[in-house]
Every structure is written in C-alpha cells, then in structure tokens.
Amino acid sequence: MISGVIFMENNKGKQVEIGKSLHDARVAKGLSLDDIQKTTKIQKHYLEAIEQENFDELPGDFYVRAFIKQFADTVGVDGTELLNEHDEDLPDTQSPEYEETVSGDNFSRRIADSNREQKRDSLRKLIPTAGIVIGIIIVVCVVWGVVVHTNNSSQTSISSSSVSVTGSSETSSSVKKNKKPAKQKSKKAKTTIKEVSATEYNVKGAKKANTVNLKASDRAWSSVTVDGKQIYQGSLMAGNKKDIKLPENAKKVVISLGNVRGSKIDVNGTELKLDKNTPLTAQLTLNFNK
C-alpha cells in the first residue's frame, strides 16, 4: 500500500503533490467531487482520499492506478502520462495485460471487447444446458397433456352417470370439477431484468424477499445499499461468491463495483447482463417492481 507523498514537476520546476495537482485541475474546471463521482462512478470518499494522498483509504493497491487515471482524465489531465511519470512510485500489483488496459488510449474499447467475449462464452456454455431444459419441458408437457386428457375423460364419464341418476343439479357439480385442473396451470412469475441505461435496471417479478448473488472471476470489491442503507461491503477473491438476502419489500438497491469485468450479479437466479458501456468501476441501480 502506498503511504507518503507522490510528487510531479510543474512547468516552473517546483514539486507539486499529485493529489493537489488533481484538486487544482478539478477546481479550475469548476467541478465538485460530486460531479467527478457522477462521471467516474468512483465513490466520493475515495476521490477525497486521492486528493489528500491518503491511498490507504482505497479498497487496495489493485485500484490505485485505475482510480487516479479516471480522475485525471475527467479533470483534463492526461491520465496515461501521469501514470507513466510516476510509474515507480505507484503500486505494481497488476498483470501486464491489466497495466496495458488501464493506461492504454483504447481503454473503453478493450472493456467493450472483453464484455462481448464474456457474453459469447456464457452463451456457448448455456447451449448444452438449454437443450436439456427444453427436452425436460417437452417431456413434462406431454405427460401433462396425457394427465389432463385422462382427467377430462374420467370427469366426462362421471358427469354422464350423474345426469342419468340425479339430474341437472349433479351435472352442474361435474362441470365445476372439470374446471379445477385448469387452475393447476398457473406458474410463479419469473424474475426478469430490463436495462434502462448502462447503470440502471428494472427488476420485475420480484418476490417479497429477494436475493442478490455476487460472484467474482477476479479480485473484486463491492458494496450493496438497500433504500439508502448499506447492508454489505467487502472484497471477493477470484472464484468466491456472496449471497445477500435483501430486506422484505426492498424498492431500490444500489450495487457499487470496483471491478465490473471481474464480477457477475444474479437476482433470484436471473443473471444481470451488464451493458457493454459500463465503466470499470460503477454504481448499478436496481429498481424492484412486483
């Protein structure tokens, strides 16, 4: 973890702290920390920590370079040049591929390409499972049709006997019995997720009590806030997952992710398919509707 002060040279040869440089550039553009948070999706207290050189406040060395570059690019400072100038002072905890992704000029394009590749891999993995599920559904439908046909035939025979013995009152009772199997066809509503924007989604078919499942394919920090109250915050290592039961009748859930590419989110077993334009660090808003 970085502690101490990082410096950069200005055009007069004086040493200027990197945090102060970003602060002055932000003020010069007339931007507040709230404006930077809205643009970069980096939480405000992390932005304050960067300006004050308190890098211990960040989730870990894993995010220092990414957060500094996004901050710098937003306030008009060349983030790539800034990282290169202070390469030896910043933590070297990322793989060469990650360093190329963070400091390259085609950062957004690489994220979009990676998201598309992940979606294609997920689709290829789902094809065999989908075939099995379709086969099971066909078998269930055939069996259901046979059962319904058998029940209808039996009820018809009973109704005919009732007419011959007891008259029209028994016939009405038999007709009501024939309607009962139809009620058995109702199924529970499945949870569906519809994209409103790159960081906002509407969840329909929600239950009284819902579950959010966080999975990590790479080291990832995350937090979950329900109707303004934080109920979870932590880091997951690659291969780990976290099941979070939401309070009953939750309306608005905000999920903050420090590594979108290394994270996967399920809501009641339904995968949230992230938009290709979602940044590396993001705050995702889920609006729950029954």
ZALO-520976 format. One record per residue (C-alpha): x negated, y, z; residue in one letter; residue number from 1. Coordinates in nm, 4 decimals, always signed. Each point is the difference from the previous one (the first is absolute). Last residue first. Example, Ala and Ser with C-alpha at 12.3 -4.5 7.8 and 13.67 -1.06 7.14 Angstrom:
{east = -1.3670 | north = -0.1060 | up = +0.7140 | resn = S | resi = 2}
{east = +0.1370 | north = -0.3440 | up = +0.0660 | resn = A | resi = 1}
// end
This chain:
{east = +4.3569 | north = -0.6912 | up = -0.8315 | resn = K | resi = 290}
{east = -0.2310 | north = +0.2930 | up = -0.0734 | resn = N | resi = 289}
{east = -0.3603 | north = +0.0344 | up = +0.1189 | resn = F | resi = 288}
{east = -0.2183 | north = +0.2838 | up = -0.1332 | resn = N | resi = 287}
{east = -0.3655 | north = -0.1113 | up = -0.0231 | resn = L | resi = 286}
{east = -0.2675 | north = +0.2737 | up = -0.0130 | resn = T | resi = 285}
{east = -0.3562 | north = -0.0892 | up = -0.1031 | resn = L | resi = 284}
{east = -0.2889 | north = +0.2127 | up = +0.1282 | resn = Q | resi = 283}
{east = -0.3075 | north = -0.0482 | up = -0.2161 | resn = A | resi = 282}
{east = -0.3748 | north = -0.0591 | up = -0.0137 | resn = T | resi = 281}
{east = -0.1289 | north = -0.1486 | up = -0.3270 | resn = L | resi = 280}
{east = +0.2595 | north = +0.2003 | up = -0.1983 | resn = P | resi = 279}
{east = +0.3324 | north = -0.1455 | up = -0.1340 | resn = T | resi = 278}
{east = +0.0118 | north = +0.0589 | up = -0.3764 | resn = N | resi = 277}
{east = +0.0423 | north = -0.3704 | up = -0.0867 | resn = K | resi = 276}
{east = +0.3187 | north = -0.0090 | up = +0.2120 | resn = D | resi = 275}
{east = -0.0026 | north = -0.2566 | up = +0.2795 | resn = L | resi = 274}
{east = +0.2151 | north = -0.3104 | up = -0.0272 | resn = K | resi = 273}
{east = +0.1580 | north = -0.0425 | up = +0.3452 | resn = L | resi = 272}
{east = +0.0396 | north = -0.3773 | up = +0.0303 | resn = E | resi = 271}
{east = +0.3275 | north = -0.1378 | up = +0.1364 | resn = T | resi = 270}
{east = -0.0356 | north = -0.2324 | up = +0.3022 | resn = G | resi = 269}
{east = +0.2008 | north = +0.2223 | up = +0.2340 | resn = N | resi = 268}
{east = -0.2210 | north = +0.2902 | up = -0.1149 | resn = V | resi = 267}
{east = -0.3380 | north = -0.1125 | up = -0.1358 | resn = D | resi = 266}
{east = -0.3094 | north = +0.2257 | up = -0.0275 | resn = I | resi = 265}
{east = -0.3415 | north = -0.0804 | up = -0.1545 | resn = K | resi = 264}
{east = -0.3286 | north = +0.1772 | up = +0.0754 | resn = S | resi = 263}
{east = -0.3527 | north = +0.0034 | up = -0.1463 | resn = G | resi = 262}
{east = +0.0849 | north = +0.2342 | up = -0.2855 | resn = R | resi = 261}
{east = +0.1815 | north = +0.2372 | up = +0.2344 | resn = V | resi = 260}
{east = -0.2987 | north = +0.0417 | up = +0.2357 | resn = N | resi = 259}
{east = +0.0687 | north = +0.2540 | up = +0.2767 | resn = G | resi = 258}
{east = +0.3748 | north = -0.0679 | up = +0.0045 | resn = L | resi = 257}
{east = +0.2648 | north = +0.2019 | up = +0.1853 | resn = S | resi = 256}
{east = +0.3454 | north = -0.1635 | up = +0.0157 | resn = I | resi = 255}
{east = +0.2965 | north = +0.2318 | up = +0.0670 | resn = V | resi = 254}
{east = +0.3329 | north = -0.1661 | up = +0.0898 | resn = V | resi = 253}
{east = +0.3316 | north = +0.1864 | up = -0.0192 | resn = K | resi = 252}
{east = +0.3407 | north = -0.1377 | up = +0.1047 | resn = K | resi = 251}
{east = -0.0594 | north = -0.2673 | up = +0.2666 | resn = A | resi = 250}
{east = +0.3312 | north = -0.1589 | up = +0.1072 | resn = N | resi = 249}
{east = -0.1688 | north = -0.2360 | up = +0.2475 | resn = E | resi = 248}
{east = -0.3664 | north = +0.0699 | up = +0.0739 | resn = P | resi = 247}
{east = -0.2487 | north = -0.1358 | up = -0.2556 | resn = L | resi = 246}
{east = -0.1743 | north = -0.3335 | up = +0.0488 | resn = K | resi = 245}
{east = -0.3614 | north = +0.0255 | up = -0.1185 | resn = I | resi = 244}
{east = -0.1720 | north = -0.3117 | up = -0.1352 | resn = D | resi = 243}
{east = -0.3767 | north = +0.0539 | up = -0.0419 | resn = K | resi = 242}
{east = -0.2292 | north = -0.1785 | up = -0.2460 | resn = K | resi = 241}
{east = -0.3644 | north = -0.1009 | up = -0.0258 | resn = N | resi = 240}
{east = -0.1787 | north = -0.1258 | up = -0.3134 | resn = G | resi = 239}
{east = -0.2419 | north = +0.2939 | up = -0.0178 | resn = A | resi = 238}
{east = -0.0191 | north = +0.1802 | up = +0.3360 | resn = M | resi = 237}
{east = +0.2927 | north = +0.2002 | up = +0.1330 | resn = L | resi = 236}
{east = -0.0368 | north = +0.3381 | up = +0.1719 | resn = S | resi = 235}
{east = +0.2432 | north = +0.1529 | up = +0.2493 | resn = G | resi = 234}
{east = +0.3065 | north = +0.2129 | up = +0.0677 | resn = Q | resi = 233}
{east = +0.3524 | north = -0.1108 | up = +0.0894 | resn = Y | resi = 232}
{east = +0.3269 | north = +0.1374 | up = +0.1430 | resn = I | resi = 231}
{east = -0.0360 | north = +0.3722 | up = -0.0832 | resn = Q | resi = 230}
{east = +0.3225 | north = +0.1932 | up = +0.0630 | resn = K | resi = 229}
{east = +0.1372 | north = +0.2448 | up = -0.2620 | resn = G | resi = 228}
{east = +0.2874 | north = -0.2206 | up = -0.1217 | resn = D | resi = 227}
{east = -0.2336 | north = -0.3025 | up = -0.0073 | resn = V | resi = 226}
{east = -0.3768 | north = +0.0599 | up = -0.0385 | resn = T | resi = 225}
{east = -0.2350 | north = -0.2762 | up = -0.1182 | resn = V | resi = 224}
{east = -0.3815 | north = +0.0319 | up = -0.0112 | resn = S | resi = 223}
{east = -0.2658 | north = -0.1522 | up = -0.2264 | resn = S | resi = 222}
{east = -0.3731 | north = -0.0677 | up = -0.0365 | resn = W | resi = 221}
{east = -0.1229 | north = -0.2461 | up = -0.2618 | resn = A | resi = 220}
{east = -0.2921 | north = -0.2419 | up = -0.0432 | resn = R | resi = 219}
{east = +0.0728 | north = -0.1940 | up = -0.3186 | resn = D | resi = 218}
{east = +0.2802 | north = -0.2349 | up = -0.1086 | resn = S | resi = 217}
{east = +0.2075 | north = +0.1294 | up = +0.2920 | resn = A | resi = 216}
{east = +0.3639 | north = -0.0920 | up = +0.0696 | resn = K | resi = 215}
{east = +0.2624 | north = +0.2172 | up = +0.1740 | resn = L | resi = 214}
{east = +0.3463 | north = -0.1517 | up = +0.0640 | resn = N | resi = 213}
{east = +0.2918 | north = +0.2315 | up = +0.0783 | resn = V | resi = 212}
{east = +0.2994 | north = -0.1590 | up = +0.1768 | resn = T | resi = 211}
{east = +0.3560 | north = +0.1288 | up = +0.0189 | resn = N | resi = 210}
{east = +0.2648 | north = -0.0008 | up = +0.2767 | resn = A | resi = 209}
{east = +0.3574 | north = +0.0837 | up = -0.1037 | resn = K | resi = 208}
{east = -0.0909 | north = -0.1274 | up = -0.3440 | resn = K | resi = 207}
{east = -0.0876 | north = +0.2021 | up = -0.3090 | resn = A | resi = 206}
{east = +0.1791 | north = -0.0790 | up = -0.3264 | resn = G | resi = 205}
{east = -0.1583 | north = +0.3079 | up = -0.1555 | resn = K | resi = 204}
{east = -0.3474 | north = +0.1489 | up = +0.0557 | resn = V | resi = 203}
{east = -0.0661 | north = +0.3335 | up = -0.1743 | resn = N | resi = 202}
{east = -0.3652 | north = +0.0811 | up = -0.0797 | resn = Y | resi = 201}
{east = -0.2307 | north = +0.3023 | up = +0.0281 | resn = E | resi = 200}
{east = -0.3761 | north = +0.0332 | up = -0.0714 | resn = T | resi = 199}
{east = -0.0276 | north = -0.0288 | up = -0.3802 | resn = A | resi = 198}
{east = +0.3583 | north = +0.1245 | up = -0.0323 | resn = S | resi = 197}
{east = +0.3558 | north = -0.1323 | up = +0.0484 | resn = V | resi = 196}
{east = -0.0924 | north = -0.3684 | up = -0.0362 | resn = E | resi = 195}
{east = +0.2728 | north = -0.2533 | up = +0.0778 | resn = K | resi = 194}
{east = -0.0414 | north = -0.2782 | up = +0.2593 | resn = I | resi = 193}
{east = +0.2548 | north = -0.2826 | up = +0.0277 | resn = T | resi = 192}
{east = +0.0943 | north = -0.2051 | up = +0.3083 | resn = T | resi = 191}
{east = +0.2301 | north = -0.2874 | up = -0.0902 | resn = K | resi = 190}
{east = +0.3668 | north = +0.0144 | up = +0.0972 | resn = A | resi = 189}
{east = +0.1216 | north = -0.3158 | up = +0.1719 | resn = K | resi = 188}
{east = +0.1981 | north = -0.2301 | up = -0.2230 | resn = K | resi = 187}
{east = +0.3733 | north = -0.0464 | up = -0.0539 | resn = S | resi = 186}
{east = +0.0881 | north = -0.3268 | up = -0.1770 | resn = K | resi = 185}
{east = +0.1522 | north = -0.1557 | up = +0.3139 | resn = Q | resi = 184}
{east = +0.3003 | north = +0.2274 | up = -0.0316 | resn = K | resi = 183}
{east = +0.1036 | north = -0.1811 | up = -0.3207 | resn = A | resi = 182}
{east = +0.0228 | north = -0.3291 | up = +0.1933 | resn = P | resi = 181}
{east = +0.2939 | north = +0.1414 | up = +0.2008 | resn = K | resi = 180}
{east = +0.2322 | north = +0.0786 | up = -0.2943 | resn = K | resi = 179}
{east = +0.1203 | north = -0.3599 | up = -0.0460 | resn = N | resi = 178}
{east = +0.1165 | north = -0.0062 | up = +0.3614 | resn = K | resi = 177}
{east = +0.2304 | north = +0.2964 | up = -0.0667 | resn = K | resi = 176}
{east = +0.1556 | north = -0.1864 | up = -0.2940 | resn = V | resi = 175}
{east = +0.0618 | north = -0.3028 | up = +0.2234 | resn = S | resi = 174}
{east = +0.1907 | north = +0.2120 | up = +0.2543 | resn = S | resi = 173}
{east = +0.2184 | north = +0.1475 | up = -0.2748 | resn = S | resi = 172}
{east = +0.0835 | north = -0.3535 | up = -0.1216 | resn = T | resi = 171}
{east = +0.1029 | north = -0.1037 | up = +0.3516 | resn = E | resi = 170}
{east = +0.2624 | north = +0.2754 | up = +0.0097 | resn = S | resi = 169}
{east = +0.1268 | north = -0.0941 | up = -0.3516 | resn = S | resi = 168}
{east = +0.1201 | north = -0.3528 | up = +0.0841 | resn = G | resi = 167}
{east = -0.0880 | north = -0.2448 | up = +0.2785 | resn = T | resi = 166}
{east = -0.0496 | north = -0.3380 | up = -0.1668 | resn = V | resi = 165}
{east = -0.0352 | north = +0.0503 | up = -0.3769 | resn = S | resi = 164}
{east = -0.1679 | north = +0.3350 | up = +0.0336 | resn = V | resi = 163}
{east = -0.2445 | north = -0.1262 | up = +0.2647 | resn = S | resi = 162}
{east = -0.1072 | north = -0.2854 | up = -0.2220 | resn = S | resi = 161}
{east = -0.0740 | north = +0.2373 | up = -0.2872 | resn = S | resi = 160}
{east = -0.1944 | north = +0.2328 | up = +0.2326 | resn = S | resi = 159}
{east = -0.2094 | north = -0.2880 | up = +0.1322 | resn = I | resi = 158}
{east = -0.0885 | north = -0.1087 | up = -0.3544 | resn = S | resi = 157}
{east = -0.0914 | north = +0.3570 | up = -0.0972 | resn = T | resi = 156}
{east = -0.2114 | north = +0.0361 | up = +0.3146 | resn = Q | resi = 155}
{east = -0.1944 | north = -0.3125 | up = -0.0893 | resn = S | resi = 154}
{east = -0.0607 | north = +0.1194 | up = -0.3565 | resn = S | resi = 153}
{east = -0.1079 | north = +0.3439 | up = +0.1220 | resn = N | resi = 152}
{east = -0.2357 | north = -0.1560 | up = +0.2545 | resn = N | resi = 151}
{east = -0.1568 | north = -0.2226 | up = -0.2658 | resn = T | resi = 150}
{east = -0.0460 | north = +0.2929 | up = -0.2397 | resn = H | resi = 149}
{east = -0.1521 | north = +0.2108 | up = +0.2779 | resn = V | resi = 148}
{east = -0.2392 | north = -0.2805 | up = +0.0969 | resn = V | resi = 147}
{east = -0.1020 | north = -0.0643 | up = -0.3617 | resn = V | resi = 146}
{east = -0.0578 | north = +0.3725 | up = -0.0621 | resn = G | resi = 145}
{east = -0.2057 | north = +0.0299 | up = +0.3172 | resn = W | resi = 144}
{east = -0.2171 | north = -0.2956 | up = -0.1028 | resn = V | resi = 143}
{east = -0.0612 | north = +0.1588 | up = -0.3405 | resn = V | resi = 142}
{east = -0.0715 | north = +0.3403 | up = +0.1548 | resn = C | resi = 141}
{east = -0.2423 | north = -0.1518 | up = +0.2537 | resn = V | resi = 140}
{east = -0.1873 | north = -0.1839 | up = -0.2774 | resn = V | resi = 139}
{east = -0.0260 | north = +0.3183 | up = -0.2086 | resn = I | resi = 138}
{east = -0.1196 | north = +0.2008 | up = +0.3018 | resn = I | resi = 137}
{east = -0.2672 | north = -0.2624 | up = +0.0773 | resn = I | resi = 136}
{east = -0.1295 | north = +0.0161 | up = -0.3583 | resn = G | resi = 135}
{east = -0.0071 | north = +0.3794 | up = +0.0090 | resn = I | resi = 134}
{east = -0.1998 | north = -0.0109 | up = +0.3261 | resn = V | resi = 133}
{east = -0.2506 | north = -0.2470 | up = -0.1461 | resn = I | resi = 132}
{east = -0.0493 | north = +0.2136 | up = -0.3108 | resn = G | resi = 131}
{east = -0.0367 | north = +0.3156 | up = +0.2101 | resn = A | resi = 130}
{east = -0.2730 | north = -0.1691 | up = +0.2059 | resn = T | resi = 129}
{east = -0.1949 | north = -0.0877 | up = -0.3141 | resn = P | resi = 128}
{east = +0.0374 | north = +0.3611 | up = -0.1354 | resn = I | resi = 127}
{east = -0.0798 | north = +0.1783 | up = +0.3295 | resn = L | resi = 126}
{east = -0.3787 | north = -0.0379 | up = -0.0227 | resn = K | resi = 125}
{east = -0.0077 | north = +0.1501 | up = -0.3502 | resn = R | resi = 124}
{east = +0.2166 | north = +0.2909 | up = +0.1173 | resn = L | resi = 123}
{east = -0.2301 | north = +0.0712 | up = +0.2964 | resn = S | resi = 122}
{east = -0.3036 | north = -0.0006 | up = -0.2294 | resn = D | resi = 121}
{east = +0.1736 | north = +0.2423 | up = -0.2401 | resn = R | resi = 120}
{east = +0.0938 | north = +0.2308 | up = +0.2892 | resn = K | resi = 119}
{east = -0.3576 | north = -0.0061 | up = +0.1290 | resn = Q | resi = 118}
{east = -0.1305 | north = +0.0880 | up = -0.3477 | resn = E | resi = 117}
{east = +0.2409 | north = +0.2943 | up = -0.0246 | resn = R | resi = 116}
{east = -0.1082 | north = +0.1277 | up = +0.3404 | resn = N | resi = 115}
{east = -0.3681 | north = -0.0284 | up = -0.0969 | resn = S | resi = 114}
{east = +0.0554 | north = +0.1926 | up = -0.3221 | resn = D | resi = 113}
{east = +0.1842 | north = +0.2776 | up = +0.1893 | resn = A | resi = 112}
{east = -0.2786 | north = +0.0195 | up = +0.2589 | resn = I | resi = 111}
{east = -0.2609 | north = +0.0147 | up = -0.2768 | resn = R | resi = 110}
{east = +0.1887 | north = +0.2786 | up = -0.1769 | resn = R | resi = 109}
{east = +0.0242 | north = +0.2076 | up = +0.3180 | resn = S | resi = 108}
{east = -0.3746 | north = -0.0208 | up = +0.0678 | resn = F | resi = 107}
{east = -0.1113 | north = +0.0790 | up = -0.3569 | resn = N | resi = 106}
{east = -0.2556 | north = +0.2633 | up = +0.1108 | resn = D | resi = 105}
{east = -0.1839 | north = -0.2603 | up = +0.2093 | resn = G | resi = 104}
{east = -0.0803 | north = +0.0616 | up = +0.3701 | resn = S | resi = 103}
{east = +0.2544 | north = -0.2271 | up = +0.1672 | resn = V | resi = 102}
{east = +0.0138 | north = -0.2732 | up = -0.2687 | resn = T | resi = 101}
{east = -0.3778 | north = -0.0221 | up = -0.0441 | resn = E | resi = 100}
{east = -0.0443 | north = -0.0226 | up = +0.3779 | resn = E | resi = 99}
{east = +0.2642 | north = -0.2768 | up = +0.0124 | resn = Y | resi = 98}
{east = -0.1749 | north = -0.2049 | up = -0.2695 | resn = E | resi = 97}
{east = -0.3359 | north = +0.0458 | up = +0.1699 | resn = P | resi = 96}
{east = +0.1548 | north = -0.1425 | up = +0.3237 | resn = S | resi = 95}
{east = +0.0769 | north = +0.2396 | up = +0.2801 | resn = Q | resi = 94}
{east = -0.1655 | north = +0.0585 | up = +0.3376 | resn = T | resi = 93}
{east = -0.2621 | north = +0.2607 | up = -0.0888 | resn = D | resi = 92}
{east = +0.0953 | north = +0.2666 | up = +0.2532 | resn = P | resi = 91}
{east = -0.0732 | north = +0.3619 | up = -0.1073 | resn = L | resi = 90}
{east = -0.3288 | north = +0.1800 | up = +0.0685 | resn = D | resi = 89}
{east = -0.1968 | north = -0.1693 | up = -0.2809 | resn = E | resi = 88}
{east = +0.2677 | north = +0.0777 | up = -0.2594 | resn = D | resi = 87}
{east = +0.0230 | north = +0.3654 | up = +0.1033 | resn = H | resi = 86}
{east = -0.0603 | north = +0.1623 | up = -0.3400 | resn = E | resi = 85}
{east = +0.1734 | north = -0.2901 | up = -0.1812 | resn = N | resi = 84}
{east = +0.3131 | north = +0.0290 | up = +0.2147 | resn = L | resi = 83}
{east = +0.0240 | north = +0.3761 | up = -0.0651 | resn = L | resi = 82}
{east = -0.0573 | north = -0.0492 | up = -0.3736 | resn = E | resi = 81}
{east = +0.2865 | north = -0.2531 | up = -0.0148 | resn = T | resi = 80}
{east = +0.2292 | north = +0.2225 | up = +0.2057 | resn = G | resi = 79}
{east = -0.0499 | north = +0.3061 | up = -0.2215 | resn = D | resi = 78}
{east = +0.1569 | north = +0.2675 | up = +0.2234 | resn = V | resi = 77}
{east = +0.3351 | north = +0.1466 | up = -0.1102 | resn = G | resi = 76}
{east = +0.1989 | north = -0.0479 | up = +0.3237 | resn = V | resi = 75}
{east = +0.1647 | north = -0.3249 | up = -0.1167 | resn = T | resi = 74}
{east = -0.3233 | north = -0.1487 | up = -0.1383 | resn = D | resi = 73}
{east = -0.1726 | north = +0.0546 | up = +0.3359 | resn = A | resi = 72}
{east = +0.2751 | north = -0.1614 | up = +0.2105 | resn = F | resi = 71}
{east = +0.0214 | north = -0.3009 | up = -0.2336 | resn = Q | resi = 70}
{east = -0.3801 | north = -0.0416 | up = +0.0050 | resn = K | resi = 69}
{east = -0.0229 | north = +0.0336 | up = +0.3801 | resn = I | resi = 68}
{east = +0.2789 | north = -0.2553 | up = +0.0569 | resn = F | resi = 67}
{east = -0.1524 | north = -0.2604 | up = -0.2344 | resn = A | resi = 66}
{east = -0.3525 | north = +0.0419 | up = +0.1399 | resn = R | resi = 65}
{east = +0.1069 | north = -0.0303 | up = +0.3646 | resn = V | resi = 64}
{east = +0.2543 | north = -0.2847 | up = -0.0491 | resn = Y | resi = 63}
{east = -0.2052 | north = -0.3173 | up = +0.0688 | resn = F | resi = 62}
{east = -0.1989 | north = +0.1824 | up = +0.2682 | resn = D | resi = 61}
{east = +0.3073 | north = -0.0542 | up = +0.2164 | resn = G | resi = 60}
{east = +0.3578 | north = +0.1123 | up = +0.0761 | resn = P | resi = 59}
{east = -0.1284 | north = +0.3623 | up = +0.0195 | resn = L | resi = 58}
{east = -0.0402 | north = +0.1630 | up = +0.3461 | resn = E | resi = 57}
{east = -0.3704 | north = -0.0958 | up = +0.0183 | resn = D | resi = 56}
{east = -0.0501 | north = +0.2323 | up = -0.2987 | resn = F | resi = 55}
{east = +0.0365 | north = +0.3036 | up = +0.2271 | resn = N | resi = 54}
{east = -0.1722 | north = +0.2449 | up = -0.2409 | resn = E | resi = 53}
{east = +0.2611 | north = +0.2687 | up = +0.0906 | resn = Q | resi = 52}
{east = +0.1290 | north = +0.0289 | up = -0.3582 | resn = E | resi = 51}
{east = +0.0089 | north = -0.3810 | up = -0.0322 | resn = I | resi = 50}
{east = +0.1800 | north = -0.0427 | up = +0.3348 | resn = A | resi = 49}
{east = +0.2632 | north = +0.2575 | up = -0.1016 | resn = E | resi = 48}
{east = +0.0644 | north = -0.1965 | up = -0.3185 | resn = L | resi = 47}
{east = +0.0353 | north = -0.3190 | up = +0.2068 | resn = Y | resi = 46}
{east = +0.2480 | north = +0.1785 | up = +0.2306 | resn = H | resi = 45}
{east = +0.2060 | north = +0.1033 | up = -0.3026 | resn = K | resi = 44}
{east = +0.0561 | north = -0.3502 | up = -0.1377 | resn = Q | resi = 43}
{east = -0.1373 | north = -0.0618 | up = -0.3492 | resn = I | resi = 42}
{east = +0.2853 | north = -0.0082 | up = -0.2545 | resn = K | resi = 41}
{east = -0.2319 | north = +0.1954 | up = -0.2359 | resn = T | resi = 40}
{east = +0.2490 | north = +0.2682 | up = -0.1164 | resn = T | resi = 39}
{east = +0.2278 | north = +0.0203 | up = +0.3060 | resn = K | resi = 38}
{east = -0.2945 | north = -0.0233 | up = +0.2394 | resn = Q | resi = 37}
{east = -0.1812 | north = +0.2804 | up = -0.1845 | resn = I | resi = 36}
{east = +0.3096 | north = +0.2233 | up = +0.0243 | resn = D | resi = 35}
{east = +0.0374 | north = -0.0827 | up = +0.3715 | resn = D | resi = 34}
{east = -0.3670 | north = +0.0910 | up = +0.0496 | resn = L | resi = 33}
{east = +0.0862 | north = +0.3430 | up = -0.1394 | resn = S | resi = 32}
{east = -0.0936 | north = +0.1290 | up = -0.3445 | resn = L | resi = 31}
{east = -0.0789 | north = +0.3586 | up = -0.0998 | resn = G | resi = 30}
{east = -0.2642 | north = -0.1026 | up = -0.2546 | resn = K | resi = 29}
{east = -0.2686 | north = +0.1834 | up = +0.1979 | resn = A | resi = 28}
{east = +0.1238 | north = -0.1657 | up = +0.3195 | resn = V | resi = 27}
{east = -0.0525 | north = -0.3450 | up = -0.1512 | resn = R | resi = 26}
{east = -0.3476 | north = +0.0888 | up = -0.1308 | resn = A | resi = 25}
{east = -0.0956 | north = +0.1384 | up = +0.3432 | resn = D | resi = 24}
{east = +0.1175 | north = -0.3186 | up = +0.1751 | resn = H | resi = 23}
{east = -0.1795 | north = -0.2248 | up = -0.2513 | resn = L | resi = 22}
{east = -0.3245 | north = +0.1924 | up = +0.0535 | resn = S | resi = 21}
{east = +0.0542 | north = +0.0031 | up = +0.3772 | resn = K | resi = 20}
{east = +0.0263 | north = -0.3811 | up = -0.0015 | resn = G | resi = 19}
{east = -0.3119 | north = -0.0345 | up = -0.2170 | resn = I | resi = 18}
{east = -0.1964 | north = +0.2241 | up = +0.2372 | resn = E | resi = 17}
{east = -0.1871 | north = +0.2805 | up = -0.1759 | resn = V | resi = 16}
{east = -0.3786 | north = +0.0300 | up = -0.0233 | resn = Q | resi = 15}
{east = -0.1170 | north = +0.3256 | up = -0.1543 | resn = K | resi = 14}
{east = -0.1759 | north = +0.0063 | up = -0.3404 | resn = G | resi = 13}
{east = +0.2089 | north = +0.2857 | up = -0.1386 | resn = K | resi = 12}
{east = +0.1870 | north = -0.2259 | up = -0.2497 | resn = N | resi = 11}
{east = +0.1207 | north = -0.2280 | up = +0.2788 | resn = N | resi = 10}
{east = -0.1911 | north = -0.3014 | up = +0.1271 | resn = E | resi = 9}
{east = +0.1958 | north = -0.2882 | up = +0.1632 | resn = M | resi = 8}
{east = -0.0046 | north = -0.1234 | up = +0.3598 | resn = F | resi = 7}
{east = +0.1412 | north = -0.2981 | up = +0.1912 | resn = I | resi = 6}
{east = +0.0223 | north = +0.0383 | up = +0.3787 | resn = V | resi = 5}
{east = -0.0115 | north = -0.2711 | up = +0.2680 | resn = G | resi = 4}
{east = +0.1732 | north = -0.3324 | up = +0.0174 | resn = S | resi = 3}
{east = +0.0690 | north = -0.2350 | up = -0.2891 | resn = I | resi = 2}
{east = +0.1282 | north = -0.3485 | up = +0.0814 | resn = M | resi = 1}
// end
